[in-house]
Amino acid sequence: MDPMIWVVDDDNSIRFVFEKALSVNHIHFRIFESGDAALEAMKEEHPDVIITDIRMPGTDGLQLINEVHKIDENIPVIIMTAHSDLTAAIDSYESGTFEYLPKPFDVDQAIAVIRRAAVHRVNMLRLASEKNSLQNQNQAVTDDAEIIGKSPAMQEVFKCIGRISKTQLPVLIHGEVGTGRSLVAATLHNHSNRSHKRFVALNMSSMPQESIQTEIFGDARLDINNSALMQAQGGTLFINEICDMPMEAQTRMLQVLESHEFLPVGGSEPIKVDVRVLAATSQDLEQKIAEGTFVSDLYYRLNVINVNMPPLRNRNNDIPMLAKHFLAQAALENRTEPKKLTSEVLVFLCRQSWPGNVRQLKNLCKYLTIMVTGRDIQLVDLPSEFLHANGGQIKTSTSINGASRDNTSWQELLRNWVDGRLKAGEHDILAEAVPEFERVMLEATLAFTGNHKQESARLLGWGRNTLTRKIKDLNLK
């Protein structure tokens, strides 16, 4: 179905311009003289895109955005204003504006923005439909969906989770910070027989050492029902960075694993508890035992089953899949169109060491979703501190004859492009590459000859008829 565009402006000349422009471009539309009239019409139907003036009598543009998004938050609204000041721009974006269009504007530019907004509308409706479908199937959209990957290392993780999720045994999860250890723990709980009870997670590295014991075991002089163990009764207790747990707390936790009971701080009578204990560490616990900072019996109790989360640098072929997921997730959170990484960016990302692992990639995707204005993410869009973190230099420009500022040949750039497309799981890449290659050759040659077609055909080694046909096929002017 063709998109329906609503134009709201109290200026008759602006309404006239849009009426002609939208008609010429065969776009369905309705014209309104006020925000109040548009809101009244929304009682009967909803548009796909609204383009509105920001300053109008009655309901102004910002108020219109707020009211429209109360009715349907997925309708993109484009703001027009002759008052090109920073305050208006910030106010409109904070109100959920899709795009900001200062007057006077180029009509073709306005039509391009409208078309982009219409595509955004389709994408947002699709994402909302997918989310509702999951919820209707009682499959809550949770972070454990982020444990994705096709690499052999991740396949081993999936197999391990499948085998141990239904058991009651403790599990020790190894891995660097940011690899997804907490997600594994949550997934184990969600797929266990304890999923109807609470999942309580504690991170030893982020808690004050002096409060860890009372947080886990409670204080006999206070309400011990507030302790983590009592809150997790019948469910799962996850202790992240257990390597940082104080020695006395380690001894108390050993009692939980051995006898299924614990002693509150200051208490004399042990309390029975039914919890499954999951633990994670980014450090070598055997080394900690040798240093005398970790109780060996606790280690052996925990290490019945272990899961090893690989660092992202060891599963870089999962990066395209992860990045696509995180970009879609960030777009949903920010009510915007999902961004797309170019092949050059994908190749660059796959070659990084990722000290922050998956968490670093996720944060990068959030940054790019907010900061990049276009749909396609280029190398220059990456934050400078990220680009130069490993002392690397990015390749930003090259000519068709191979001359570039960083001396990278066009063949190498093409190889990188192919590599990125294949890692992204794409097929039939020649169907995309060949027309684009011919387009570049044609445009460069025509520019060189001053649009002299016979000379361009000679330089390219084509006949005149072939060149004419290519120009038509590639829609070149």
VEXDREN-2710 file (C-alpha; in Angstrom, 1 decimal):
% VEXDREN-2710
k/r/px/py/pz
1/MET/0.0/0.0/0.0
2/ASP/1.3/3.5/-0.9
3/PRO/2.2/5.7/2.1
4/MET/-0.2/8.5/3.1
5/ILE/1.5/11.9/3.8
6/TRP/-0.1/14.7/5.8
7/VAL/1.1/18.3/5.4
8/VAL/0.1/20.7/8.3
9/ASP/0.9/24.4/7.8
10/ASP/-1.0/27.6/8.2
11/ASP/0.9/29.2/5.3
12/ASN/-1.1/28.8/2.1
13/SER/2.0/29.1/-0.1
14/ILE/3.7/26.2/1.6
15/ARG/0.6/24.1/1.3
16/PHE/0.5/24.9/-2.4
17/VAL/4.1/23.9/-2.9
18/PHE/3.6/20.6/-1.2
19/GLU/0.4/19.9/-3.1
20/LYS/2.2/20.3/-6.4
21/ALA/5.4/18.5/-5.4
22/LEU/3.6/15.5/-3.9
23/SER/1.2/15.3/-6.9
24/VAL/4.1/15.3/-9.4
25/ASN/5.8/12.5/-7.4
26/HIS/2.6/10.5/-7.3
27/ILE/2.5/10.5/-3.5
28/HIS/-0.8/10.2/-1.6
29/PHE/-1.4/13.2/0.7
30/ARG/-3.8/15.3/2.7
31/ILE/-3.4/19.0/3.4
32/PHE/-4.4/20.7/6.8
33/GLU/-4.3/24.3/7.7
34/SER/-3.9/23.6/11.5
35/GLY/-2.7/21.1/14.0
36/ASP/-6.2/20.9/15.5
37/ALA/-7.6/19.9/12.1
38/ALA/-5.0/17.1/11.7
39/LEU/-5.7/15.8/15.2
40/GLU/-9.4/15.7/14.5
41/ALA/-8.8/13.7/11.3
42/MET/-6.7/11.2/13.3
43/LYS/-9.8/10.1/15.0
44/GLU/-10.8/8.4/11.7
45/GLU/-7.4/7.5/10.1
46/HIS/-3.7/7.5/10.7
47/PRO/-1.1/8.8/8.2
48/ASP/2.3/7.2/7.5
49/VAL/4.2/10.5/7.7
50/ILE/3.4/14.0/9.0
51/ILE/5.2/17.1/7.9
52/THR/4.3/20.2/9.9
53/ASP/5.2/23.7/10.6
54/ILE/6.6/24.3/14.1
55/ARG/4.9/27.6/14.8
56/MET/1.1/27.8/14.1
57/PRO/-1.9/29.2/15.8
58/GLY/-3.7/26.8/18.1
59/THR/-1.8/23.5/18.3
60/ASP/1.8/24.2/17.2
61/GLY/4.2/21.7/15.8
62/LEU/5.7/20.5/19.1
63/GLN/2.3/20.0/20.7
64/LEU/1.2/18.1/17.5
65/ILE/4.1/15.7/17.8
66/ASN/3.3/15.0/21.4
67/GLU/-0.4/14.3/20.7
68/VAL/0.3/12.3/17.6
69/HIS/2.8/10.0/19.4
70/LYS/0.2/9.5/22.2
71/ILE/-2.0/8.0/19.5
72/ASP/0.7/6.2/17.4
73/GLU/4.3/6.5/18.5
74/ASN/5.6/5.0/15.2
75/ILE/4.4/7.9/13.0
76/PRO/7.5/9.9/11.9
77/VAL/7.0/13.6/12.1
78/ILE/9.0/16.1/10.0
79/ILE/9.3/19.6/11.5
80/MET/9.5/22.7/9.2
81/THR/10.3/26.1/10.6
82/ALA/11.5/29.5/9.3
83/HIS/13.0/30.1/12.8
84/SER/16.3/28.3/12.2
85/ASP/17.6/28.6/15.8
86/LEU/19.2/26.0/18.0
87/THR/16.4/26.0/20.5
88/ALA/13.8/25.1/18.0
89/ALA/15.9/22.2/16.7
90/ILE/16.6/20.8/20.1
91/ASP/13.0/21.2/21.2
92/SER/11.8/19.4/18.1
93/TYR/14.2/16.5/18.4
94/GLU/13.5/16.1/22.1
95/SER/9.8/15.9/21.2
96/GLY/10.5/12.9/18.9
97/THR/10.9/14.6/15.6
98/PHE/12.1/12.4/12.7
99/GLU/13.8/15.2/10.8
100/TYR/14.2/19.0/11.1
101/LEU/13.7/21.0/7.9
102/PRO/14.5/24.7/8.0
103/LYS/12.7/27.1/5.7
104/PRO/13.4/27.9/2.9
105/PHE/14.1/24.3/1.8
106/ASP/14.7/22.6/-1.5
107/VAL/11.6/20.8/-2.6
108/ASP/13.5/17.8/-3.9
109/GLN/15.3/17.6/-0.5
110/ALA/11.9/17.7/1.3
111/ILE/10.5/14.9/-1.0
112/ALA/13.6/12.8/-0.2
113/VAL/13.1/13.3/3.5
114/ILE/9.5/12.3/3.2
115/ARG/10.4/9.1/1.3
116/ARG/13.0/8.2/3.9
117/ALA/10.4/8.8/6.7
118/ALA/7.9/6.5/4.9
119/VAL/10.5/3.8/4.8
120/HIS/11.2/4.4/8.5
121/ARG/7.5/4.0/9.2
122/VAL/7.5/0.6/7.4
123/ASN/10.5/-0.5/9.4
124/MET/9.1/0.6/12.7
125/LEU/5.8/-1.2/12.1
126/ARG/7.7/-4.4/11.1
127/LEU/9.8/-4.2/14.3
128/ALA/6.8/-3.6/16.4
129/SER/5.0/-6.5/14.8
130/GLU/8.0/-8.8/15.5
131/LYS/8.1/-7.7/19.1
132/ASN/4.4/-8.2/19.6
133/SER/4.7/-11.6/18.0
134/LEU/7.3/-12.7/20.5
135/GLN/5.3/-11.3/23.4
136/ASN/2.1/-13.1/22.2
137/GLN/4.1/-16.4/22.2
138/ASN/5.0/-15.7/25.8
139/GLN/8.6/-15.3/24.8
140/ALA/9.6/-12.1/26.6
141/VAL/12.1/-10.0/24.7
142/THR/15.1/-10.2/27.1
143/ASP/18.8/-9.7/26.9
144/ASP/19.5/-13.5/26.6
145/ALA/18.5/-13.0/22.9
146/GLU/21.9/-11.3/22.6
147/ILE/23.7/-14.7/23.1
148/ILE/24.0/-15.2/19.4
149/GLY/26.7/-16.4/17.0
150/LYS/27.6/-19.1/14.5
151/SER/31.3/-19.4/15.4
152/PRO/32.4/-22.9/16.6
153/ALA/33.3/-21.4/20.0
154/MET/29.7/-20.1/20.5
155/GLN/28.2/-23.4/19.3
156/GLU/30.1/-25.1/22.1
157/VAL/28.6/-22.6/24.6
158/PHE/25.1/-23.3/23.2
159/LYS/25.6/-27.0/23.5
160/CYS/26.8/-26.6/27.1
161/ILE/23.8/-24.4/28.1
162/GLY/21.4/-27.0/26.6
163/ARG/22.9/-29.8/28.5
164/ILE/23.1/-28.1/32.0
165/SER/20.1/-25.8/32.1
166/LYS/17.8/-28.4/33.6
167/THR/20.3/-29.6/36.2
168/GLN/20.5/-28.3/39.8
169/LEU/24.3/-28.3/39.8
170/PRO/26.4/-25.1/40.4
171/VAL/28.0/-23.7/37.3
172/LEU/31.2/-21.6/37.0
173/ILE/31.3/-19.3/34.0
174/HIS/34.8/-18.2/32.8
175/GLY/35.4/-15.2/30.5
176/GLU/36.7/-11.7/30.1
177/VAL/34.7/-8.7/31.1
178/GLY/32.0/-8.0/28.5
179/THR/31.9/-11.4/26.9
180/GLY/28.3/-12.1/28.1
181/ARG/28.8/-14.1/31.3
182/SER/25.7/-12.5/32.9
183/LEU/23.6/-13.4/29.9
184/VAL/24.7/-17.0/30.1
185/ALA/23.6/-17.1/33.8
186/ALA/20.3/-15.5/33.0
187/THR/19.7/-17.9/30.1
188/LEU/20.5/-20.9/32.4
189/HIS/17.9/-19.7/34.8
190/ASN/15.3/-18.9/32.2
191/HIS/15.5/-22.4/30.8
192/SER/15.7/-24.2/34.1
193/ASN/13.0/-25.7/36.3
194/ARG/13.5/-22.6/38.6
195/SER/12.4/-20.0/36.0
196/HIS/9.2/-19.3/37.8
197/LYS/11.2/-18.1/40.8
198/ARG/13.6/-15.1/41.1
199/PHE/17.0/-14.7/39.4
200/VAL/19.1/-12.6/41.8
201/ALA/22.4/-11.3/40.4
202/LEU/25.2/-9.7/42.5
203/ASN/28.5/-8.3/41.2
204/MET/31.3/-8.5/43.8
205/SER/33.6/-6.1/42.0
206/SER/31.0/-3.3/42.2
207/MET/29.9/-3.8/45.8
208/PRO/31.6/-2.3/48.9
209/GLN/33.6/-5.2/50.5
210/GLU/32.2/-4.4/53.9
211/SER/28.6/-4.8/52.9
212/ILE/29.0/-8.0/50.8
213/GLN/28.3/-10.4/53.6
214/THR/25.1/-8.7/54.9
215/GLU/23.9/-8.3/51.3
216/ILE/24.2/-12.0/50.6
217/PHE/23.5/-13.6/54.0
218/GLY/21.6/-10.9/55.8
219/ASP/22.0/-9.6/59.3
220/ALA/20.4/-11.6/62.2
221/ARG/19.6/-8.3/63.9
222/LEU/17.6/-7.1/60.9
223/ASP/15.2/-8.6/58.4
224/ILE/17.1/-11.5/56.8
225/ASN/14.3/-11.8/54.2
226/ASN/16.0/-8.9/52.4
227/SER/19.2/-11.0/51.9
228/ALA/20.1/-12.2/48.4
229/LEU/19.8/-15.8/49.4
230/MET/16.3/-15.4/50.8
231/GLN/15.2/-13.4/47.8
232/ALA/16.5/-16.1/45.5
233/GLN/14.7/-18.9/47.5
234/GLY/13.6/-21.5/45.1
235/GLY/15.3/-19.7/42.3
236/THR/18.9/-18.8/41.2
237/LEU/21.6/-16.8/42.8
238/PHE/24.2/-15.5/40.4
239/ILE/27.5/-14.2/41.8
240/ASN/29.5/-12.3/39.2
241/GLU/33.3/-11.8/39.8
242/ILE/33.3/-14.2/42.7
243/CYS/37.0/-13.9/42.6
244/ASP/36.5/-10.5/44.5
245/MET/34.4/-12.0/47.3
246/PRO/36.0/-11.6/50.7
247/MET/37.4/-14.8/52.3
248/GLU/34.9/-15.0/55.2
249/ALA/32.0/-14.7/52.7
250/GLN/33.6/-17.4/50.6
251/THR/33.5/-19.7/53.7
252/ARG/29.8/-18.9/54.3
253/MET/29.0/-19.6/50.6
254/LEU/30.8/-23.0/50.8
255/GLN/28.3/-23.9/53.6
256/VAL/25.4/-23.1/51.3
257/LEU/26.8/-25.4/48.6
258/GLU/27.6/-28.2/51.0
259/SER/24.6/-28.2/53.3
260/HIS/22.0/-26.0/51.6
261/GLU/21.9/-23.7/54.6
262/PHE/23.5/-20.4/55.6
263/LEU/24.4/-18.5/58.7
264/PRO/23.3/-14.8/58.8
265/VAL/25.9/-12.3/60.0
266/GLY/25.7/-12.1/63.8
267/GLY/23.4/-15.2/63.9
268/SER/23.9/-18.6/65.6
269/GLU/21.3/-20.7/64.0
270/PRO/21.7/-21.8/60.3
271/ILE/18.8/-21.2/57.9
272/LYS/17.8/-23.7/55.3
273/VAL/17.8/-22.4/51.7
274/ASP/17.0/-23.8/48.3
275/VAL/18.9/-22.0/45.6
276/ARG/21.0/-22.9/42.6
277/VAL/24.3/-21.0/42.7
278/LEU/25.9/-19.8/39.5
279/ALA/29.2/-17.9/39.6
280/ALA/31.4/-16.1/37.1
281/THR/35.0/-14.9/37.0
282/SER/37.3/-13.0/34.7
283/GLN/40.3/-14.1/36.7
284/ASP/42.2/-17.4/37.2
285/LEU/40.8/-18.9/40.4
286/GLU/43.6/-21.5/40.7
287/GLN/46.1/-18.6/40.7
288/LYS/43.9/-16.9/43.4
289/ILE/44.1/-20.1/45.4
290/ALA/47.9/-20.1/45.1
291/GLU/48.0/-16.5/46.3
292/GLY/45.8/-17.4/49.3
293/THR/42.9/-15.2/48.3
294/PHE/40.4/-17.8/47.3
295/VAL/39.1/-20.8/49.3
296/SER/40.1/-24.0/47.4
297/ASP/37.1/-26.1/48.6
298/LEU/34.7/-23.4/47.3
299/TYR/36.5/-23.5/43.9
300/TYR/36.1/-27.3/43.6
301/ARG/32.4/-27.0/44.7
302/LEU/31.7/-24.4/42.0
303/ASN/33.8/-26.0/39.3
304/VAL/31.6/-29.0/38.8
305/ILE/30.5/-27.7/35.4
306/ASN/32.1/-24.7/33.7
307/VAL/31.2/-22.6/30.7
308/ASN/34.0/-20.8/28.9
309/MET/32.8/-17.6/27.1
310/PRO/35.2/-16.8/24.2
311/PRO/36.5/-13.2/23.8
312/LEU/35.1/-11.4/20.8
313/ARG/38.4/-11.3/19.0
314/ASN/38.3/-15.1/18.9
315/ARG/34.9/-15.1/17.2
316/ASN/35.1/-12.1/14.9
317/ASN/33.0/-13.9/12.2
318/ASP/30.1/-13.3/14.6
319/ILE/30.6/-9.5/14.5
320/PRO/28.3/-8.8/11.5
321/MET/25.5/-10.8/13.1
322/LEU/26.0/-9.2/16.5
323/ALA/26.3/-5.7/15.0
324/LYS/23.0/-6.1/13.0
325/HIS/21.2/-7.3/16.2
326/PHE/22.5/-4.4/18.3
327/LEU/21.8/-1.8/15.7
328/ALA/18.2/-3.1/15.4
329/GLN/17.8/-3.1/19.2
330/ALA/19.2/0.4/19.5
331/ALA/16.9/1.6/16.7
332/LEU/13.9/0.1/18.5
333/GLU/14.9/1.8/21.8
334/ASN/15.4/5.2/20.1
335/ARG/12.4/4.9/17.8
336/THR/14.4/5.4/14.7
337/GLU/15.3/3.5/11.5
338/PRO/18.0/0.8/11.9
339/LYS/21.4/1.8/10.6
340/LYS/23.5/-0.4/8.3
341/LEU/27.2/-0.9/8.4
342/THR/29.0/-0.6/5.1
343/SER/31.2/-3.5/4.0
344/GLU/34.3/-1.4/4.7
345/VAL/33.2/-0.8/8.2
346/LEU/32.4/-4.5/8.8
347/VAL/35.9/-5.5/7.6
348/PHE/37.4/-2.9/9.9
349/LEU/35.4/-4.1/12.9
350/CYS/36.2/-7.7/12.2
351/ARG/39.9/-6.9/12.4
352/GLN/39.8/-5.2/15.8
353/SER/41.0/-6.7/19.1
354/TRP/37.9/-5.6/21.1
355/PRO/39.3/-5.3/24.6
356/GLY/35.7/-4.6/25.9
357/ASN/34.3/-7.6/23.9
358/VAL/30.6/-7.8/23.1
359/ARG/29.7/-5.0/25.5
360/GLN/32.0/-2.7/23.6
361/LEU/30.4/-3.6/20.3
362/LYS/27.0/-3.1/21.8
363/ASN/27.9/0.4/23.1
364/LEU/29.4/1.3/19.7
365/CYS/26.1/0.4/18.0
366/LYS/24.2/2.6/20.4
367/TYR/26.5/5.5/19.7
368/LEU/26.2/5.1/16.0
369/THR/22.4/4.8/16.1
370/ILE/22.2/8.2/17.9
371/MET/25.1/10.1/16.2
372/VAL/25.0/9.0/12.6
373/THR/22.4/11.0/10.5
374/GLY/22.4/8.8/7.4
375/ARG/21.3/5.2/7.1
376/ASP/24.7/3.8/6.0
377/ILE/27.5/3.9/8.5
378/GLN/30.9/4.8/7.0
379/LEU/34.4/4.5/8.5
380/VAL/34.5/8.2/9.2
381/ASP/31.4/7.9/11.4
382/LEU/33.2/5.7/13.9
383/PRO/34.4/7.6/17.0
384/SER/38.0/8.8/16.7
385/GLU/39.1/7.2/20.0
386/PHE/37.8/3.9/18.7
387/LEU/39.5/4.2/15.4
388/HIS/42.9/5.0/16.9
389/ALA/42.7/2.7/19.9
390/ASN/45.1/0.2/18.4
391/GLY/47.2/2.8/16.6
392/GLY/45.5/2.0/13.3
393/GLN/44.7/4.4/10.5
394/ILE/41.6/4.3/8.5
395/LYS/41.4/4.4/4.7
396/THR/39.2/7.3/3.7
397/SER/39.7/7.9/0.0
398/THR/41.0/6.3/-3.1
399/SER/40.9/6.9/-6.8
400/ILE/40.0/4.5/-9.6
401/ASN/43.7/4.2/-10.6
402/GLY/44.7/3.1/-7.1
403/ALA/46.2/6.4/-5.9
404/SER/45.0/7.1/-2.4
405/ARG/46.1/9.0/0.6
406/ASP/47.1/5.8/2.4
407/ASN/48.5/4.1/-0.7
408/THR/45.8/1.4/-0.6
409/SER/45.0/0.0/-4.0
410/TRP/41.4/-0.2/-5.3
411/GLN/41.9/-3.9/-5.6
412/GLU/42.6/-4.2/-1.9
413/LEU/39.5/-2.1/-1.1
414/LEU/37.4/-4.3/-3.4
415/ARG/38.8/-7.4/-1.6
416/ASN/37.7/-5.8/1.7
417/TRP/34.3/-5.1/0.3
418/VAL/33.9/-8.7/-0.8
419/ASP/35.1/-10.0/2.5
420/GLY/32.6/-7.8/4.4
421/ARG/29.7/-8.9/2.2
422/LEU/30.5/-12.6/2.7
423/LYS/30.9/-12.2/6.4
424/ALA/27.6/-10.5/6.5
425/GLY/26.1/-13.6/5.0
426/GLU/25.1/-12.0/1.7
427/HIS/24.7/-13.8/-1.6
428/ASP/24.7/-13.0/-5.3
429/ILE/27.2/-10.2/-4.6
430/LEU/28.3/-9.8/-8.3
431/ALA/24.7/-8.6/-9.1
432/GLU/25.4/-5.6/-6.9
433/ALA/29.2/-5.2/-7.6
434/VAL/29.2/-5.2/-11.4
435/PRO/26.7/-2.4/-12.0
436/GLU/28.3/-0.3/-9.4
437/PHE/31.8/-0.9/-10.9
438/GLU/30.5/0.1/-14.4
439/ARG/28.7/3.1/-12.9
440/VAL/32.0/4.4/-11.4
441/MET/33.9/3.7/-14.6
442/LEU/31.3/5.5/-16.7
443/GLU/30.9/8.5/-14.4
444/ALA/34.6/9.1/-14.1
445/THR/35.2/8.7/-17.9
446/LEU/32.3/11.0/-18.8
447/ALA/33.5/13.6/-16.4
448/PHE/37.0/13.3/-17.8
449/THR/35.8/13.8/-21.4
450/GLY/33.3/16.6/-20.6
451/ASN/30.4/14.2/-21.3
452/HIS/31.7/13.4/-24.8
453/LYS/30.1/10.0/-25.4
454/GLN/32.2/8.9/-28.5
455/GLU/35.5/9.7/-26.8
456/SER/34.3/8.1/-23.6
457/ALA/33.4/4.9/-25.4
458/ARG/36.8/4.8/-27.1
459/LEU/38.6/5.3/-23.7
460/LEU/36.5/2.5/-22.1
461/GLY/37.0/0.2/-25.0
462/TRP/33.3/0.0/-25.8
463/GLY/31.3/0.7/-28.9
464/ARG/29.1/3.8/-28.9
465/ASN/25.9/1.7/-28.8
466/THR/27.2/-0.2/-25.8
467/LEU/28.0/3.0/-23.9
468/THR/24.5/4.4/-24.7
469/ARG/22.8/1.2/-23.5
470/LYS/24.9/1.2/-20.3
471/ILE/24.0/4.9/-19.6
472/LYS/20.3/4.0/-20.0
473/ASP/20.5/0.8/-17.9
474/LEU/22.3/2.5/-15.1
475/ASN/20.0/5.5/-15.2
476/LEU/22.8/8.0/-15.8
477/LYS/22.2/11.4/-17.1
END
